[in-house]
């Protein structure tokens, strides 16, 4: 049925059989299959997780792992599977709503969203064995194609690709500007904010600081000049502090 060929008139089935088919459509195939949809393995994992959480409400101290057959899933992996299923349900419900907003009836909208998300093919209502997706308006078909892409690639790769594109677009529009060169004096301060007299006074003070620093360096080379070096250091530090405050 996924190839588009019809072997039976499933639109003539009972309402119960059609409801079961509508439920099974978004599940898809088994684990490891190239088909889209939720996959049977995730449904088993979510069922085991829900069973464990229901038992915990009755027995709060219960320690029970999430099992799939003979395998055990960690709580981290089980939480990711539950998150994937919730995201799939949101996409299914949103797709059904927007397809119905194009003027399609409810049964056709739900079945179109389910069959597109599961990449299955058959639908109900106007897209049953006797119809096709041309019964849905163009905008609704575009939404169904987007759901087919999400279901086929299992949602997360599409979201990651879109996030990378949206993060890089603002960077492409930016214009890199070279930083402006600000003239500074010997103390490293902006000379554009200083008057000429204050600039000359600061230049003299900074020159005296440089001379004191040179004298301290020269005195450090002489033996037994530790006291002089400490005195010069204190003088230079005091002069620099006075220079910064002014």
C-alpha positions in Angstrom: 0.0 0.0 0.0 3.0 2.3 0.5 3.7 2.2 -3.2 0.4 3.7 -4.1 -1.2 0.6 -5.5 -4.6 -0.4 -4.1 -5.3 -4.1 -3.6 -8.6 -3.7 -1.7 -11.3 -1.2 -1.2 -10.4 -0.2 2.3 -12.7 2.8 2.2 -15.6 0.3 2.4 -14.4 -1.2 5.6 -16.2 -0.8 8.9 -15.7 2.3 11.0 -13.8 0.2 13.6 -11.3 -1.1 11.0 -10.8 2.4 9.6 -10.2 3.8 13.0 -7.5 1.1 13.7 -5.9 1.9 10.4 -5.8 5.6 11.3 -4.1 4.8 14.6 -1.5 2.5 12.9 -0.7 4.9 10.1 1.7 7.2 12.0 3.5 4.3 13.8 5.2 3.2 10.6 7.4 0.1 10.4 9.8 -1.9 12.6 13.1 -0.7 14.0 15.9 -0.4 11.4 13.4 -0.1 8.5 13.9 2.7 5.9 10.2 3.7 6.3 9.2 6.7 8.3 7.0 7.1 11.3 7.4 6.5 15.0 8.6 2.9 14.6 7.4 -0.1 16.7 10.5 -0.1 18.9 9.7 3.4 20.3 6.1 2.4 20.9 7.4 -0.6 23.0 9.8 1.7 24.9 7.1 4.2 25.7 4.7 1.4 26.7 7.3 0.0 29.1 8.0 3.5 30.5 4.3 4.2 31.1 3.9 0.8 32.8 6.8 1.6 35.1 5.5 5.0 36.0 2.0 3.6 36.7 3.5 1.0 39.1 5.5 3.7 40.8 2.3 5.5 41.8 1.2 2.3 43.6 4.6 1.5 45.0 6.7 4.7 45.4 9.9 2.7 46.4 9.7 0.4 43.3 12.9 0.0 41.3 12.0 -1.2 37.9 14.0 -0.6 34.6 12.5 0.2 31.3 12.7 -3.0 29.2 12.4 -3.8 25.5 12.5 -7.6 25.2 15.6 -8.7 27.1 17.3 -5.3 26.8 17.2 -2.5 29.4 17.0 1.2 28.6 18.4 3.9 30.8 16.1 6.6 32.1 17.9 9.1 29.9 17.2 7.2 26.7 13.7 6.5 27.8 13.1 10.2 28.4 14.4 11.0 24.9 12.1 8.4 23.4 9.1 9.9 25.2 10.1 13.4 24.1 10.3 12.2 20.5 6.8 10.7 20.7 5.4 13.9 22.2 7.0 16.0 19.4 5.6 13.6 16.9 2.1 14.0 18.4 2.5 17.8 18.3 3.5 17.7 14.6 0.6 15.3 13.8 -2.0 17.5 15.6 -0.6 20.7 14.2 -0.6 19.3 10.6 -4.1 18.0 11.0 -5.3 21.4 12.2 -3.6 23.4 9.4 -4.7 21.0 6.7 -8.3 21.3 8.0 -7.9 25.0 8.0 -7.5 24.9 4.2 -11.1 23.6 3.9 -10.7 19.9 4.1 -13.0 17.8 6.3 -11.8 16.3 9.6 -11.4 12.7 8.6 -9.4 13.6 5.5 -7.3 16.0 7.5 -6.4 13.5 10.2 -5.7 10.7 7.8 -3.7 12.9 5.5 -1.5 14.1 8.4 -1.1 10.5 9.7 -0.2 9.0 6.3 2.2 11.8 5.5 4.0 11.6 8.8 4.3 7.8 8.6 5.1 7.9 4.8 2.5 5.2 4.4 0.3 6.2 1.5 -3.4 5.3 2.0 -5.8 7.6 3.7 -9.4 8.0 4.6 -12.2 10.3 3.5 -11.5 12.1 0.3 -8.1 10.3 -0.1 -9.2 6.7 0.2 -8.9 4.0 -2.4 -11.0 5.9 -4.9 -9.3 9.3 -4.4 -5.9 11.0 -4.1 -4.2 14.0 -2.5 -5.5 16.3 -5.3 -8.7 16.5 -3.2 -6.7 18.6 -0.7 -5.9 22.2 -1.6 -2.4 23.2 -2.7 -1.4 24.7 0.7 -2.6 21.5 2.4 -0.5 19.4 0.1 2.5 21.5 0.9 2.0 20.9 4.6 1.7 17.2 3.9 5.0 17.3 2.0 6.7 19.0 5.0 5.3 16.3 7.3 6.5 13.6 4.9 10.0 15.0 5.2 9.9 15.2 9.0 8.5 11.7 9.3 11.0 10.2 6.8 14.1 11.8 8.5 12.6 11.4 12.0 12.3 15.1 12.8 15.6 15.8 14.6 17.9 16.0 11.6 15.5 18.5 9.9 15.4 20.6 13.1 19.2 20.6 13.4 19.6 21.6 9.7 17.1 24.4 10.1 18.8 25.6 13.3 22.2 25.7 11.6 20.8 27.7 8.7 19.0 30.2 10.9 22.0 30.7 13.1 24.3 31.4 10.1 22.0 33.8 8.3 22.4 36.8 10.7 26.2 36.4 10.5 26.2 36.6 6.7 24.5 40.0 6.9 26.9 41.5 9.4 29.5 44.0 8.2 32.8 43.8 10.1 34.1 47.2 11.1 37.7 48.0 11.9 38.1 49.4 15.4 38.9 53.1 15.5 42.4 54.2 16.5 42.2 56.5 19.5 45.2 58.8 20.1 46.6 58.4 23.6 49.2 60.1 25.7 52.2 58.5 27.4 49.9 57.4 30.3 47.6 55.5 27.9 44.6 57.9 28.2 42.6 59.5 25.4 44.0 62.9 24.6 40.9 64.1 22.8 39.2 64.5 26.2 42.0 66.6 27.7 42.8 70.3 27.4 46.2 71.2 26.1 47.4 72.5 29.5 46.2 69.4 31.4 47.8 67.2 28.7 51.1 69.0 29.1 50.9 68.6 32.9 50.1 65.0 32.7 52.9 64.5 30.2 55.3 66.0 32.7 54.0 63.8 35.6 54.2 60.7 33.4 57.8 61.6 32.4 58.7 62.0 36.0 57.2 58.6 36.7 59.3 57.1 33.9 62.4 58.7 35.3 61.7 57.3 38.7 61.1 53.9 37.2 64.4 54.1 35.3 66.2 55.2 38.5 64.6 52.3 40.3 65.8 49.9 37.6 69.3 51.4 37.7 69.4 51.2 41.5 68.3 47.6 41.4 71.5 46.7 39.6 73.7 48.0 42.4 74.4 45.5 45.3 72.8 46.3 48.6 70.1 48.6 47.1 67.0 46.8 48.4 66.0 49.7 50.6 66.4 52.2 47.8 64.5 50.0 45.4 61.6 49.7 47.8 61.5 53.4 48.4 61.5 54.1 44.6 58.7 51.6 44.2 56.6 53.3 46.7 57.2 56.7 45.1 56.4 55.4 41.6 53.2 53.7 42.9 52.1 56.9 44.6 52.8 59.0 41.6 50.8 56.6 39.3 47.9 56.7 41.6 47.9 60.5 41.7 48.1 60.5 37.9 45.1 58.2 37.5 43.0 60.2 39.9 43.6 63.4 38.1 
